Amino acid sequence: MYRAPTGGAVGGTAGLAMTGASVGWWIALGVVLLVGGLLLLHATRRRARRAVD
């Protein structure tokens, strides 16, 4: 059975390339998810701070 090289990282660049999408799209998706998570975290902390006050 053939196993694609991952470059030492789980789901590395070679693994992402096998999905057919360019690496740029995966990086863009990661950035969008990261920013969304940070905004959600910020909103949750602000809401918790208001509840304490």
Secondary structure, DSSP 8 states (H G I E B T S, - for coil): ------TTSTT-HHHHHTTTS-HHHHHHHHHHHHHHHHHHHHHHHHHHHHHH-
